[in-house]
Amino acid sequence: MTTTSFHSLRGLLIAQFFGAFNDNAWKLMVALLAIRQATAHMAPGPELEAATQTQTTLAFVIFTLPLVLLSLVGGTLADRLSKRTVIIAIKVVEVLLMSVGAIALWLNPAGGILPLIVLCGMGVHSALFAPSKYGILPELIPHERLAAGNGLLEVWTFAAILAGTAAGGFLLEIAGDHRWMAPLTLAALSVVGLVAAFAVPHVSPARTTGGVGSTIRIAWAAIRTERLLRLAIPGQVFFWTIASLFAQNVLVYAKAVLHLSDAMSGLPLTLLSVGIGLGAMVVGRLSQSRIEYGLIPLGAAGAAIALSLLGALVPPLVGTFLILGLLGVSCSFIFVPLNAILQWRSPPDCRGAVISFCNTCVFIGILLGSLAGGSLANIGLSTSNIFLVTAAVTVVGTLWALWLMPDVFLRLLLVILTNTLYRLRIVGQQHIPQSGGALLVPNHMSFVDGFLLIASIDRPIRFVVDAAYATHPLLTWLMTAMNVIPISSAGGPRMILRALRSAGQALDDGEIVCIFPEGQITRTGTLLPFRRGFERIVKGRQVPVIPAHLDRVWGSIFSFEGGRFFTKWPERIP
C-alpha cells in the first residue's frame, strides 16, 4: 500500500478495528458468563462439552441472526446514503450499545437476558456496517491496490478479533466482582472508533432510489451477468459456514479439552487470528497489483490439513497453537481474494446491494454452521470429531468447486510456478481495462506464453488457439478450462471466419481475447510477420487493441532456442 492509499483508509481501519474488537470481546464475555452458569456443578467429560457447546451456540446464533435479517437493509443504506454517513451513524449506535452492556452487568453481574439483547444489538450494528465498510474500499483506492487494501483491512480486522477475543475473558476476570467495568472499557474504545470514523473521506451516494426489494433485484441481476461473482458468493457462503463451525468449536475445545481459564480461553482464537493477519499480508504480496483467486484452493487445502491434524492428533497446547496459526493463514488465502472479487466485479452503482445480498447468504451459512456445531455435539460427537467432520466437508466442497471451475486450479498452478520457477515483472498493467472487451496481441516466444499472460492479469482471457492443440486428447481438459477459441487453416476459409466471428462476439460480450498475430512460435527469437486475422476481429468494433511484449522467454526450455523444444537445459536453474 502507498502512503496516500493508507491515509485514505486510516479512519476506516481504526473504526473497523474497534468495532470488531468490541463485537468479539462482548460475544466472548456473554458466552463465558453463560458457560459459567450452565457448567458450575459439572465435572469434566462429555456432558460438560455438550453444555459448553450449547451455550456457545446460543451466543453465536443470537449475534448472527440479525446479520441474516438486516444485511439487505445495510446494503440499501450503503447505496442510498453516503457510506461515510452510514459508518458514522453505526459507530454512534455502538457507543450506546456498549454503554447499555455496562449497565446490564452492573444490574446483574451473573448476566441474564439483557447482555443477550445487547449482543443481538451488536449483530444489528455489524449487519448495517458491513456493506458500507467493504463497499467504500473501491471508492477510496484504485483497482491495482484493491487486493492489498483488502489485505490491510483484514489484517486490522483480525488484529481486532485477536485482541478482542483475548481481552474478553481477561477483562471479565480482572474486573472481579465489578464486572460492569469490562463493558465500560469497551464503551470507551467505541468512542475512539467514532472519532476515527469522522476521518473517513466523503463519498457520494451510489443511487437515489429503491428500497430492499430493489436491492435484491439489482444484486441478482448483477450476479447473473458476472461469472466471477457466481464463483465468489457461493465460495463465501461455503467458507464462512465451515469457519463458523470450527471457530465455535475452537472455543469449546479451549474450555473442555485444553481446560483453559476464562482469562486464557480466548488464546486459541487469538492464535487463529494471528495466522489470518499474517496470511492476509502474504496474499497482498503474492497478488501484487492483481486479484489472485488462484490462491483459494491452496488455502482450502491448508485448512483441511490443519483441521485434520487438530481432530486426529489432539495435540498439546503448543501444537494446537501452531496448527491454529496454519489454519489462520490458510483461511486468509480464501476470503481475502473472495472479498476482493466481490468488490471488484460488483457494478459501482449497486456495489452495496451485491455485498449485502452476499452477506445475507453468508450469515445464513454462519448461522447454519453454529447450529451444526451444537447439533453434532448433542448427538455425541466430541470436539476432535467435529474438527474431522469439518475437514472432510472442506475437502469435498473444494473438489466440487474445482470441478465446476477448473480455471481456478490452473491459476493456482500458475501462482506456484510464477513465484518459484518463473519470476514475473509486469509493466503497463494499467492499460488493461477493468471491464469491457479488449484484444491482446502479444509476440509468441514459447509454449508457455499464454500461461504467462494469464498469470499477469486478473481478468479471464479467451485465447484463439490452433485446433490441433485445442482438440488434442491430452490437452482437452486444459483447453476446456481456458475456454479457448479453436482456429484451423485446414478447414478452409469458412472455419477461419467462424473462429474470427467467435472472437469478435467474445469482445462484444465484454471479454478479453488474445490472438498471437504471428500465427506460430518464433524459431529465431525475433518477431515474425503478422497475419491479418486480428484486423478482422476488431473490424467495426470500438475496443482497445493492446500490444503485449513477452521478454526474456527466449532461451527457456519451452522456446525453440537451440533448434528444439523441451529437450534442453534451461538457461538458469532457479
N, C-alpha and C positions, 0 to 999 in steps of 0.2 A: 504494500500500500504506500502511495506517495503521502507526503506531509499534508498536502492540500486535501486529499481524499479523507485522511484521518480526521482533520479538523472539521470537515463537513459532517462526519459521523460521530464526533465526540459526545455531543449532547445525547444522541440516541443511545450510544453504547452505555453511558453512565445510567441513564434512565432505565434501560433494559437490565443492566446489572442488578440494580437494587430491587426492581420488580421481580426478577427471577429469584433473587436471594430471599425475599420475603415469602414468595409462593412456597418455596421448598422448606424454608425454616418453619413456617407456620404449619404446613402439611405434616411435617415430621413431629412437631410438638403435639398436634392433635392426635396423630396415630399413637405416639408413645403414651400419652395420657390414657387413651382408650385401652391400649395393651396392658398398661399397669393395672387398670381397674379390672379387666377381664381375667388376668392371669395371676392375680395377687395370691391365690391359695393353691396354685397348681405346681406340681413337681415337673422337672424336665422330662420330655417324652413326646410321643405323637399327639397327645391331647393338647399340650401346650403349643406345639407347632401349628395345629389346626386352628386353635383360638387366636394365635398371633396373626395367622394368615387372614382370618375372618375380619379382625379389627383393621388390619392394614387395607384389605379390600374395601371396607366401608369408607375409610378416609379417602382412598383413591377415587372411588365411584362418586362420592359427594363432590369432590373437586372437579371431576371430569364431566359430569352430567351437564352443567351449564355450558361447557365448551361445545358439546354436541348441539345444544338447543339454540345457542346465541351466536355462533360463528358467522352465520349468514347475515345477521344484523350487523356484526362488526364489519363485514365486507361492504355492506351498503353504506355504512357511515364512512368507511375509508374512501369510497368513490365519490360520495355526495358532498363530503366536507373536506377541508384541508386535512391531510393526515397529521400534520403538526397539531392542529386543534384537537383532534381525537386523542393524540398521545398525551397532551397536557391535561385534558379533562379526565382521562382514565387515571392519571397519576394523582389527581385530587381525590378520586374515589379510593385509591389505595391508601392514602393517608387516613381517611375516615375509617376504613375497614380495620386497619391495624390498631387504631385508637379504640374501636369497639372491642377488638380482641383483648386489649389490655383490661378494659372494664369487665369483660366476661370472666377472666381469670381472677380479677380482684373480687368479684361477687362469689365465684365458685372455683377455688383453686383445683378441685378434682377434675374440672372440665365441664361435663354436662352437654346440653343441647346448643347453647349459644356459641361456643367455639366452632361447632359443626356448621352453624349458619354463617359464621364469618368465613369459614373455609369455602363454603358454597359461593359466597360473595367474591372471594378471590378467584374462583373459577370463572365467574361472570366477568371480572376485571380482565383476566387473561384472554377470554374469548373475544372481547371487544378491542383489545390492544393488539393482538397478533396480526390481523390483516394490515393495519397501518404500519406496524413495525417492519414487516417484510416488504410491503408494497412500496414504502418510501425509498428503499435502498436504490432501485434503478433510477430514481429521480434525483438522487444525490451524487451518484458516482457513475462514470462511463462503463460501457459494457465490458471492456477489456479488464476492468478492475472488479467486476461483479463477483467472480469466484473468490477472489481474495477478500472482498468486502464481506461476503457471506462467511468465509472462514474466520474473519476477525469478529464478526457478530457472534458466531458460535463459540469462539474462544471466550469472549466476555460472558456469554450466556452460561456456558458450562463452568467457567470460573465462579460465577454466581451460584450455580447449582452446587458446585463443590463446597463453596464457603457456607451457603445456606444449609445444606444437608449436614455439614459438620457442626455448624453453630446451633442448629435447632435443639438437639439433645443437650449440648454443652450449656447453652443459655438457660434451659429449663432446670438443669441440675444446679448451676451456681446461684440461681435465683432462690433456691431452697423453698422456704415457706412463702416467700413473696413472689409467687410465680407470675404475677401480673407484670413484673419488671421485664420479663423476657419479651412479650409482645410490645411493651412500651419502647424497648430498644428498636424493634422493627418499625414502629411508627416514626421514630426519629430518622431512621435510614430512608423511609419512604419520602420524607420531606426533602432530603438531599436529592433523591431521584426526581422529585417535582421541580426543584430549582434547575436541575440539569436539563429537563425537558424544554425549558424556555430557550435553550441554546440550539435546538433543532431548527435548521433553516426553513423558511417559509416555502410552501409548495401550493400550487393551485388545485382545486377540486378536479377530479377526473371527469365527472359528468354532473349534470344539474337536475336530472330527472330519474325516476324509477325507484321502486321500493324493493322489498325482499323477493317478491315474485319475479320482478325484472332482473334482480341479481342472479337468481337461479337460471333464468332463460339465457342471459348474456354469458354466464360462465359455461353453461352446457354447449352453447353454440361455439365458443372459443375452443373448448376441449375437443369437440367433434372434428374440427378442421385442423388440429395440430397434433401430429403423431407423437412428438416428444412429450406433450402434456399427457397423452394417453399412456405413456410409459411412466411419467413421474408420479402421477396421482395414485394409481394402484400400488406403485412401489412405496410411496409414503405410507399408505394405509397398512400395507403388509409389514413394513419395518416397525412402525410405531405400535402395532398390535403386539408384535414379538417383544419390542423394547418395554412396553408396559408390563408384560408378563414377567420378564426376567428382572426388571428393576424393582418391582414389588417383591419378587422372590428374594432378591439380594438383602432387602431389609429384614425379612423373616429369617433368612439364613444367618444374618449377623446376630439376631437375638436368640434364636432357638438352637443353632448349631455351633456358632463361634462363642456364644454366651457373653457377648459384649454388653457393657453397661449402657444406660441411656446416653451418657455423655459420649461414648465411643461407638454407638450403634450406627451413626451416620458415616463412619470412616470408610467402610467398603464402597458405599455410593460415592464418597468423595474421591476415592482412587479411580472409580469408573469415570468420573467427571474429569480428572486429571488426564486420563488417556484420551478422552474425547477432545479436550482442549489441544493436546499435543497433535492429535490426528488432524484436527481442523487446520492447524498451521502447515502440516505436511501436505494436505490436499491443496491448499492455496499455492504452495511452492511447486508441486507437481503440475498443477493446472496452468501455471504461468498466466498467460493472457487469454486462456480458453476456459470453457466449462467442460471438464473432462468426466463424462459419465461412464467411461470405461473403468473407472475406479470402483464402481458399485459392486460388481461381482467379486472383486478382490476383498472388499470389506465384508461381504456376506460370507465368504469362505472363512475369513478370520474370525467372524462372530460365531460361526458354527463350531469351529475348533475350540475356541475359548469356552463356550457353553458346555461342550462335551467334556473338556478337562475338568471343569467345575463339578459336573454331575458324576463323572466316573471315578475321579480321584479323591474327592472331598479333601482338598489339600489343607494344610495348616494355615495359620494366619498370613505368613509372608507369601506363601504360594498363592493363596487366594488373592492377595493384593496385586501380585504380578499378573495373574490371569485376568483380573478385572481391568488392569491397565491396558492389556492387549485387547480386551473386549471393547473398551472405550475408543481406542484408536480405530478399530475395525468399524465401529458404528459411525464415526465421523466420515469414513470413506463412503458411507452410504448416503447419509442425509444431507451433507454439505452440497454434493453435486445435485441431489434431487431438489433441494431448496433453490439452488441457482437456476436450474432448468425451469422451475415454476415461475420465477420472477422474469426470466429472460424471454420465454415463449408466450407469456400472457400478454395480450394486447394492452397498451398503456391505458386506454380509456376504460378498461374493465379488469385491471390487474387485481384490485381489491375483491371483486366478485369471484374471480378464479381462485384466489388464495383462500377466501372464506369458504368457498364450496369445498376445496381440498381439505381445509381444516375441519369442516363438519364431518367429512368422511373419515379423516384421520382420528378425530376424537371418538367417533363411534368405534373404530378399531381399538383405541386405547381403553375405552370402556369395556369392550369385549375381552381384551387381554386381562384387565383387572378382575373381571368376573370369572374368567377361566382359571386364574390363579387360585381364587377361593374355592371354585368347584373341584379342581384337581386335588387340592388339599383335603377337601371334605370326603372324597372317595378313597382316600388313603394314601395318596402319593406323597412322598417326602420331598423336601426342598431339592435334594440332589436329583430325584427322579424328574421333577418339574424342569430342571435345567436340561436334562437329557431329552425330554419331550420337545422343549423349545428348540434345541439344536437340530433335532430331526425335522421339525416343521420348517426351520430356516433353510435346510438343505433342499427339501422338496420344493419350497417356494422359489428358491433361486434357480434350480434346474428348469422349472416350468417357465420362469421369466426368460431364461436364455434360449429355451426352445421357441418361445414366441418372438424374441428379438435377438437373433444370433449376431447382429452387427454390434451389439454391446460387448459380446465376448471378443469380437475382433478388435474393438477399441482397447479392451483390457490387454490383449497381447501386444498391441502397438504401444501402450503406455509402458509396459515392461521393457520391450525391446528398445524404445527410443530413450529410455533412461539407463540403459546398460550397454548394448552393443553399438547403438547409434545415438549420437547426441545432436539434437535439432537446434538450430538457431533460426528463428523465424523473423524475417524482415518484411515490413509492409503489410502486416495482417489487417491493419485498419482499412485497407482497400476492399476487403471482403464485406459486402453489405450484410447487415444482420437480418434482413428479411427481403423477400422478393427474389426473382430469378437472376442468375449471373452465369456467364460462361468462362470457365478456366481454360487457358491454352498454354500448357507447360511444355518445356523441352522433354525429350524422352531418352533418359540415360541408362535405365536399368529395369529389371523386372519388378523392383520394389518401389518405383516412382509413385504409383497410385497410393500405396500404403503410407508413404511419407507425406503425401498431400492430405490424406485422411487424418493423420496424426497432427497436422499443422493447423487445422481449423476445426471448430466445434460444430459446424453445420454438416449434415449428411451430404455426400457428393454422389451424383449419378454419373458413372463413367461410361463412355462409349468404348466398347471392348470388342476386339476381333472375335467373331463367332466361334472360331476354333478353340479359343480358351473358354468362352462363355458356356460352351456345351461339352467341354471335356469332362468325362466321368469323375476324375479325381478332383476337379475344381468346381463341380456343380453347386455344392453346398456353399462354397465361398462366394461364388458369383450371385447366388440367390440372396445371401446375406447382404451383399453390396448393392443389390437391386440394379445390376448393370443393364446397359442398353446394347445388345449384340449387333454387330455390323459385319457384313461379309461381301467381298467383291465377287466371290464365286457364284453367288446367286443372281448376279446381274444387276442392272440399274434399279430394278423395282425394289429389291431387298435393301439396297443402299438408301434409296429415298424413304423407305419405310422407317429405317433406323434414324435418319435425319429428322423425319417428322416426329418421331417419338421423343427425340432430344428437344426439339422445339416445343412440343407440348409440355415437357417437364419444365422448361423455362417459363412457359405461360402459367404453370401451376405454382410458380414461386420457388422452384428447386434450383440448386446449384448443379450444373452439368459440367463435366470435364471431358475434353477431347484432346488427344495428343496430335497436333496438326501435322507432324512429320509422318504419321502413319506407321512407324516402326521404331524399334530401338536403334539408336545410332551404333554403328560398328567402328567408328573412328574417334568418338568423343567430341565431335563437332556437330553443329546444328545442321540438319538435313533440310532440303527444300520443303515448304509447306504444301499440303494438298488443300483442295478448295472446299472440303466438307464443312469446316467450321463457319465459312461465309454463308453457306446455305442455311445453317441452323439459325443464325441471327438475322437473316434477311427479313426485313419488315417488322422487326421486334426492337423495342426500346429497352434493351437490357445491357448492362455493362459487360464488356469483354475484357477479362483480366489476364494479362500475361503473367506466367509464373516461371521463375528460373530455379532449377534444381542444381545446386553447385556442389562440387566435391563428391559426387556419387560415382563418377567415372573412376574406375580402379577397384571398386568393390567386387566381391565375388558374383554379384548379380548383374554386373555390366559385362560388355564384350571386350573389355581391355585384355590384351594378350591373345586375342583371337578366339576366346572361348568363354562360355558362361559356367559358373559354379565350380568347375574343376580346376581351381587355382587357389593359392593362398591370398588372403586379404592383405591390403597394404599395411594395416596395423591391427594388432590383436588388442582388444580393449583390456 
